[in-house]
Amino acid sequence: MKQKEVEQRVRVAVEHAAPDKADEILTACGSRPEAAQTPAPERKKRSVHIIRFCAAAAAVVLVFVSVWLIAGYRVNKTVDSIVMLDVNPSFSLSVNAKEKVLAVEAMNEDARTVLGGMDLTDVSLEVAINALIGSMLQNGYLDELQNSILVSVENDDANRSEQLRAKVASAINSCMSGDQLEGAVLSQTVSGSDDALKAQAEQYGISLGKAALIQEVLSQDATLTFADLAGLSVNEIALISNSKQQTSGEISVSQTGTVSTKAYIDREEALAIAYGHAGVSSESVLRTEVEFDSEDGVMVYEVEFIAGSTEYEYDINARTGEILKQKIEDHTGAGTNPPVNPGDSSGDQSFIGEAAARAAALKHAGHAESEASYIRSSVEYDDGRAEYYEVEFRIGSTEYEYKIDLYSGAVLSYETESRPQQSAGAATTPSATPTPAPATPTPAPSSSYIGAEAAKAAAFAHAGVDASSVVKLEIEFDFDDDHGPVYEIEFHSGRMEFDYEIDARTGAILKSESDFDD
């Protein structure tokens, strides 16, 4: 076979084995209109929209969750109220809106003893109160003798503050009754915006609640001072407050239960002591007032009454019955003679003179002038009119003050005050603020000293004056840093004023000064 024939047959075989359909396929596709559109880009657009929608939804959810978490954090960690508890231990509890405790501040040493190792953070307010009351009972700060507790609530919302006050007071009552103790719960709401009250609370190291209670008592009795009450327990302040209400009719903070008086003698015993000392019967008494009070940190009964024309005032130690102070004033009208000038040295003897007035006072007190650590006397004036002689002196730890009639030497009134002494058997209660110790009185001269009379005579002799011409005499026994025991003597004679310092052992004149009396 020829070469050309072989090539022709191979070409035919190849054409029949792989037919070329490209043109037919392209023609067929071109005849379908929907085939010209590509579906892939449309699916991509729908996916983008879905993704954007989901992202927006997720952002909204995230914002919502964030707001919820922040709000929850604020509620849990933000102080909503301050709850203060005072017995003598004082606590301040910071509480959130859910009544969970955020912090507890022990405000004095007694409170730190009560708190001990307890961690009350994040517990409910009711649980914290039960824990603190239980510890105070266990440590003897709450008992039958001292059964009062003060609850004070501070919140900007008055309604919320009142609701929490009532709730806390009720919880404390339940806790104390469960321990079979009849307690007295005083409760109040306070304002943290009172800057003056906050300053006083900080000054005396007490809670704002206790400061508010003291302020309430002071409004009932202007003779008391903040310092008088700051060192007392809530039980003692409550007794004073309640007794002031009985006489003034004013309403204090809310109170449930009765404040304990078991540590003290009762009212009738105090009256009997005063009547007995005055030598009067209860039938002869016209008017009587008995109140609890505080003198130098000591609880006293303040007893006042009138019998006949005499008015009596007594301060009686409420624990021991000791008479700490007395004042007796006769209103019979003595001393109505026409006045003259007692300082006139012309020889007018209408007045008895200061020496006689001192003698009358000392005689009434039952002491000699040599026993006095100091003695002062002067004529007291009112609108330029001589009224009476005032004589003051101290015997031992007792101070005396007398008003003596200018003409007759009669005792118009007198007052004595003794430094309070805590008896060994008297009951005590724990105190974070110690009661200040009474000031040490000036020691009375011993038998080795020359005595006030000799010291006075030495001064008069040196000054060249007669005792009868002397007015406004003051004698005081003291200790000088350089010379030891001395008598300090001041007096007026004529138009001159004299000032002496006399050695109490030898009678030597250590210092003398004189000047014209202005």
PALUMDREN-332676 format. One line per 8 residues: number of its first residue (from 1); their letters; for each residue x, y, z negated of C-alpha. Coordinates in pm, whole numbers, plus 32768, in hexadecimal, padded with zeros to 4 digits. Last residue first. Example, Ala and Ser with C-alpha at 12.3 -4.5 7.8 and 13.67 -1.06 7.14 Angstrom:
BEGIN
2 = SA = 8557,7F96,7D36  84CE,7E3E,7CF4 .
//
This chain:
BEGIN
518 = DDFDSESK = 7CBD,A767,48F7  7D67,A6FB,47B6  7EBB,A79C,47A3  7FD3,A69F,479D  8083,A5B6,46AF  8166,A48B,46E1  820E,A3A5,45E8  82D0,A263,4624 .
510 = LIAGTRAD = 8381,A164,454A  830E,A1EC,43F8  838B,A0FA,42F3  827E,A043,422B  836E,9F22,41EC  82BB,9DEA,426C  81B0,9E7B,4356  82A0,9F7B,43EC .
502 = IEYDFEMR = 81C1,A0A6,443A  816E,A12D,4596  80C2,A27D,458B  7FE7,A359,466D  7F5C,A4A4,45F2  7E5F,A598,468A  7E52,A6FC,4604  7D3A,A7FC,45F7 .
494 = GSHFEIEY = 7CD4,A7A9,4494  7D3A,A644,4458  7D1E,A534,455F  7D8E,A3CA,4543  7E54,A2B3,45EA  7F0B,A19B,4536  7FC5,A073,45CC  8037,9F8A,44B6 .
486 = VPGHDDDF = 8168,9EBC,4512  81E0,9D52,451F  831C,9D25,45F2  83FC,9E50,4632  846C,9E32,479D  8353,9D71,4847  8250,9E08,475D  8155,9D23,46B6 .
478 = DFEIELKV = 8005,9DBA,4655  7F2B,9E23,4532  7E36,9F35,458F  7DC7,A06A,44D4  7CE1,A16F,4570  7C6F,A2AB,44BE  7B84,A394,4575  7B83,A48D,4454 .
470 = VSSADVGA = 7C7E,A4EC,4346  7C3C,A615,4263  7BEB,A541,4132  7D2D,A47B,415D  7DFB,A5B6,4124  7EFA,A619,4229  8073,A645,4221  80B1,A575,435A .
462 = HAFAAAKA = 81B4,A4A3,42A4  80CC,A47A,417A  7FA6,A41A,4258  807A,A318,4311  80FF,A27D,41D2  7FA0,A274,413B  7F1C,A1C0,4270  802E,A0BC,425E .
454 = AEAGIYSS = 7FE9,A088,40EB  7E74,A05C,412D  7EAD,9F76,4259  7F7E,9E7C,4197  80EC,9E73,412F  8131,9D28,41DA  81B5,9BF3,4128  8052,9B88,40CB .
446 = SPAPTPTA = 800A,9B40,4239  7F75,9C36,4330  7E62,9BA6,440A  7ED0,9B1E,4559  7E49,9BCF,468D  7D4D,9AE9,472A  7DB6,99ED,4833  7CD1,9A1C,495C .
438 = PAPTPTAS = 7BCE,990D,4972  7C2D,97ED,4A59  7B92,9800,4BB3  7AA8,96DE,4BFB  7B53,95FC,4CF6  7AC8,9601,4E58  7AB1,9499,4ECA  79F7,9435,4D91 .
430 = PTTAAGAS = 79AC,92DC,4D0B  78AF,92EB,4BF1  78E8,9312,4A80  7829,92B4,494B  7888,9363,480A  7938,928C,470A  7A73,935A,46EF  79B8,94A4,46DB .
422 = QQPRSETE = 79F8,95A6,47E9  7A42,96F2,473A  799A,9831,47B2  7A49,9977,4756  7967,9A1A,4658  7896,9B51,4694  77F9,9C2D,458E  7700,9D47,45B7 .
414 = YSLVAGSY = 7680,9E4A,44C6  7561,9F3A,44A6  74F8,A06A,43DC  75D6,A01A,42B2  7599,A12D,41B7  76B3,A225,4179  75B7,A328,4106  760F,A450,41E1 .
406 = LDIKYEYE = 769D,A3DA,432D  75EB,A28A,432A  76D6,A16E,4387  76D1,A0AB,44CE  77AB,9F79,44AD  7878,9E9C,4599  7929,9D67,451C  7A17,9C79,45D0 .
398 = TSGIRFEV = 7A59,9B1C,454A  7B99,9A5B,4593  7C48,9AC3,4450  7B9A,9BFD,43D7  7B75,9CFC,44ED  7AFC,9E63,44D4  7A0C,9F5C,456E  795C,A07E,44C0 .
390 = EYYEARGD = 786D,A163,457A  77F2,A287,44A8  769C,A309,450A  75D8,A3F4,45EE  7695,A53D,4613  75E4,A612,4717  76A5,A686,484A  75C1,A5D1,493B .
382 = DYEVSSRI = 75EC,A491,486F  771A,A486,478A  77D1,A36E,46D5  78AC,A3C2,45AC  79E7,A2F0,459A  7A7D,A1C1,44F1  7B7D,A0BD,4553  7C0B,9F97,4490 .
374 = YSAESEAH = 7D15,9E98,44ED  7D98,9D4E,4467  7CA9,9D7E,4345  7CF3,9CD0,41FC  7D87,9E0B,415E  7C3B,9EBD,4199  7B93,9DD4,40A3  7A7E,9CE5,410A .
366 = GAHKLAAA = 7915,9C94,40B1  787F,9D0A,41FC  77A0,9E03,4145  78CB,9E7E,407E  7998,9EA3,41BB  7888,9F73,4260  7856,A055,4132  79CD,A086,4109 .
358 = RAAAEGIF = 79F2,A0E3,4276  78DB,A1E3,4255  7975,A26C,4116  7AC3,A29F,41C8  7A11,A333,42F4  796E,A44C,4230  782A,A457,4163  779B,A56A,423C .
350 = SQDGSSDG = 7713,A6A7,419D  786A,A6EA,4103  78B8,A837,41AB  7A22,A876,4145  7A93,A94D,4268  7B30,A81D,4310  7A1E,A803,4417  7A32,A6AE,44BA .
342 = PNVPPNTG = 78E5,A644,4429  7831,A762,44D7  76DA,A77D,443C  759B,A6BF,4480  744A,A703,43DE  73DB,A5D5,4312  7331,A4BA,43D1  742B,A3A6,437C .
334 = AGTHDEIK = 7340,A28C,432A  720B,A254,4403  719E,A0FD,4386  7212,A058,44C9  7316,9F6C,4434  73F7,9EBC,452C  7492,9D64,4505  7582,9CD5,4605 .
326 = QKLIEGTR = 7611,9B79,45F1  7715,9AB1,46B2  77A6,9955,46AE  76B7,98B3,45B8  7710,9740,45BF  75F3,9657,4624  76EA,9557,46B0  7682,951B,481A .
318 = ANIDYEYE = 75B6,9654,4868  76AC,9739,47B7  75CA,984A,472C  75C9,99B1,47AA  74EB,9A7F,46C4  7423,9BC3,46DD  7350,9C52,45C4  726E,9D87,45B8 .
310 = TSGAIFEV = 7209,9E10,4468  70CB,9ED6,4419  700C,9DA5,439C  7097,9C73,444C  70F3,9C94,45B8  7188,9B7E,468D  729F,9B2D,4783  734D,99DE,47B4 .
302 = EYVMVGDE = 744D,99A1,48C7  748F,982B,48BD  75F2,97E8,492A  76B2,9723,4A2F  7827,976C,4A1E  78E0,97F1,4B52  7946,9935,4AA5  77DD,996A,4A37 .
294 = SDFEVETR = 76CF,98BD,4B05  7557,98DD,4ADD  7426,980A,4A8D  7300,98DB,4A20  7230,990E,48E5  714C,9A3A,48B6  7081,9A7C,477A  6F8D,9B8C,4710 .
286 = LVSESSVG = 6EEC,9BE4,45C3  6FA8,9B03,44D2  6F1C,9AFE,4370  6E7F,99A4,4392  6FC8,9910,440F  7065,9969,42C3  7185,9A5D,429E  72DA,9A3F,41FC .
278 = AHGYAIAL = 7398,9AB0,4334  747B,997E,4324  7353,9896,42F0  7289,9936,4405  73AF,990F,44F8  73EC,97A1,449C  7276,9753,44AE  725F,97F4,4605 .
270 = AEERDIYA = 737E,9721,4688  72DF,95E5,45FB  7195,963C,46A5  723F,9667,47F5  72E4,9512,47EF  744C,94BD,479D  7511,946E,48D7  7595,934A,49A6 .
262 = KTSVTGTQ = 7434,92BF,49D6  73C1,93F8,4A8E  7390,9345,4BDD  72F3,9401,4D01  719A,9375,4D4D  7137,92DE,4E9C  70FF,9389,4FEA  7176,94E7,502E .
254 = SVSIEGST = 7153,95E3,5148  722C,9718,5119  71C8,9833,502E  7077,98CB,4FE0  7068,99FB,4EFB  6F8C,9A01,4DC5  708A,9AD0,4D06  707F,9A21,4BB4 .
246 = QQKSNSIL = 7050,98B8,4C1E  7113,98FA,4D5D  7244,995E,4C91  7232,9811,4BD9  7229,9753,4D23  7355,980C,4DB0  7426,97D8,4C76  73D4,9664,4C72 .
238 = AIENVSLG = 7419,964B,4DEA  756C,96F3,4DBF  75C6,95F3,4CB3  7558,94CA,4D88  760C,955B,4EB9  774E,955C,4DF1  77E4,96A2,4D75  7924,9743,4DF8 .
230 = ALDAFTLT = 7874,9833,4EE6  7779,98A4,4DE0  7826,99B2,4D16  78FD,9A19,4E41  77C4,9A73,4F05  7759,9B59,4DEC  7636,9B52,4CF8  7597,9C8D,4C67 .
222 = ADQSLVEQ = 74C8,9CBF,4DA4  73EB,9B95,4D51  72F1,9B08,4E4E  73AF,9B79,4F86  74E6,9AE4,4EE9  743B,9990,4EE5  73F6,99A1,505C  755C,9A0C,50A4 .
214 = ILAAKGLS = 75D5,98DF,4FE0  74FE,97FA,50B9  7587,989C,51F6  76EE,986B,517C  76A0,96FD,5136  7625,96D5,529C  7750,978C,5334  782F,9691,5285 .
206 = IGYQEAQA = 7925,96F0,5175  7A91,9762,5172  7A50,98A2,50AE  7AC9,9993,51BB  7A4D,98B5,52D7  78EA,98B6,524E  78FD,9A2D,5216  796B,9A66,537E .
198 = KLADDSGS = 7853,9987,53FF  7758,9A54,5338  77D6,9B98,53D1  77D7,9B00,5530  766B,9A93,5524  7656,99FD,5683  7675,9897,5606  7512,98A3,558B .
190 = VTQSLVAG = 7495,97BE,5479  7376,96CA,544B  7325,9650,52EE  7312,951C,5213  7322,94D2,50A0  7309,9362,504A  72D6,9307,4EDC  731E,919C,4E8B .
182 = ELQDGSMC = 7270,9091,4DBF  7374,8F80,4DD9  7301,8E18,4E10  7407,8DDA,4F21  72EE,8DBA,501E  7268,8F02,4F94  73AF,8FA5,4FF8  73A9,8F21,515C .
174 = SNIASAVK = 723A,8F71,5193  7265,90D3,5114  7397,90FD,51F1  72D9,908B,5326  71B8,9178,52D8  72A5,929E,52B4  734B,9242,53FE  71FD,9234,54B8 .
166 = ARLQESRN = 717A,9378,5421  72B6,9434,547C  72BC,939A,55D9  715B,9415,5621  71A9,9571,5597  72E1,9594,566D  722A,951B,57A5  711B,961F,576A .
158 = ADDNEVSV = 7219,9734,572A  72E3,96E5,5864  743F,9777,5831  748B,965D,573B  7520,965E,55DB  749C,956B,54D8  74D9,957E,5361  74A0,945F,526E .
150 = LISNQLED = 74EA,949A,50FC  7509,9379,5009  7498,9364,4E9F  74B5,9244,4DA9  75C5,92B6,4CBB  757B,921F,4B64  74C1,90EA,4BE3  75CD,90A5,4CE8 .
142 = LYGNQLMS = 7666,9132,4E25  77DA,9184,4E27  7827,903D,4D75  7907,8F9B,4E7C  780A,8E8B,4ED6  76ED,8F83,4EF3  77BF,9067,4FCC  7824,8F3C,50A3 .
134 = GILANIAV = 76BA,8ED3,50D5  7653,9034,5130  776D,9046,5231  771C,8EF6,52D2  75A5,8F38,52DA  75E4,9089,537C  76C7,8FF0,5486  75C7,8EE1,54D8 .
126 = ELSVDTLD = 74B3,8FE4,54FC  758C,90C0,55DA  75CE,8F9E,56C7  7733,8F26,56F0  781B,8FBE,57F6  791B,9035,56F4  78DC,8FBA,5591  7A3C,8F3F,554C .
118 = MGGLVTRA = 7A49,8EE1,53DB  7BA4,8ED8,533B  7B49,8FA8,520A  7A1D,9085,5255  79C9,90AB,50E4  7B2B,9107,5080  7B44,91FB,51A3  79FF,9298,5130 .
110 = DENMAEVA = 7A89,92C5,4FD0  7BBA,9373,5063  7AEB,9472,5120  7A4A,94AA,5276  7A4A,9348,52FE  79FC,937F,546F  7942,926E,552E  7947,9266,56AC .
102 = LVKEKANV = 7870,91FB,57D5  7755,915A,570F  763A,90DA,57EB  74ED,918A,57C9  749B,9165,593C  74C4,92DF,5968  7624,92CC,58DA  7688,92E8,576A .
94 = SLSFSPNV = 77A6,939E,56BA  77A6,933C,5549  7821,942F,543D  7865,939C,52E6  787E,942A,5185  78D0,9367,5048  782A,9433,4F39  76DE,93B8,4FAA .
86 = DLMVISDV = 76D8,9453,5105  7677,93B9,5255  768D,9489,5394  75F1,9429,54E3  766E,94E6,5614  759B,94BE,574D  75BA,948E,58C7  772F,9451,58E6 .
78 = TKNVRYGA = 7780,93E0,5A4B  781F,9289,5A84  76F8,91A3,5AC7  7614,92A1,5B6C  7733,9330,5C37  77A7,91DB,5CA6  7648,917C,5D0E  7623,92BC,5DD8 .
70 = ILWVSVFV = 7773,927E,5E7E  7717,9114,5ED1  75C3,9173,5F5A  7654,928E,6029  775F,91A3,60B3  765E,9094,60FE  7583,918D,61BA  76AA,9219,627B .
62 = LVVAAAAA = 771F,90BA,62D8  75C0,9055,6346  75A7,9189,6420  76FF,9143,64B5  769F,8FD8,64FB  7567,9049,65B0  7632,9139,6685  772D,9027,66D8 .
54 = CFRIIHVS = 7616,8F34,6733  7579,9030,6820  76C7,9078,68CA  770F,8F05,68F9  75B9,8ECB,6991  75E3,8FED,6A81  773C,8F71,6AEF  76B6,8E11,6B2D .
46 = RKKREPAP = 75A1,8E99,6C10  76A2,8F54,6CE1  7778,8E1A,6D13  764F,8D50,6D8B  760A,8E58,6E91  7778,8E57,6F10  7771,8CD9,6F4D  7632,8CCE,7026 .
38 = TQAAEPRS = 76D4,8D3E,7179  75D2,8DB1,7280  75FD,8D57,73F7  7563,8C02,73C1  7418,8CA0,7376  73F1,8D03,74E5  741E,8B9B,7574  7480,8BA6,76F5 .
30 = GCATLIED = 75EC,8BF9,76A9  7615,8AB5,75F1  75A0,89E8,771E  768B,8A9C,780E  77B3,8A6F,7727  7765,88FC,7707  773C,88CF,787A  7881,8982,78CA .
22 = AKDPAAHE = 7944,88BA,77CF  78C1,8768,7842  7A05,86F2,78EC  79E9,8574,7915  7AFF,84AA,7877  7B18,8341,7910  7A71,8397,7A64  7B6D,84AA,7AB3 .
14 = VAVRVRQE = 7C92,83CF,7A4E  7C2C,82B2,7B30  7BFF,8395,7C5D  7D5A,8429,7C35  7DF9,82D1,7C14  7D50,825B,7D57  7DD2,8386,7E21  7F37,835B,7DA6 .
6 = VEKQKM = 7F3D,81EA,7E19  7EB8,8242,7F70  7FC6,8344,7FA8  80E1,824D,7F5C  8075,814D,8055  8000,8000,8000 .
//
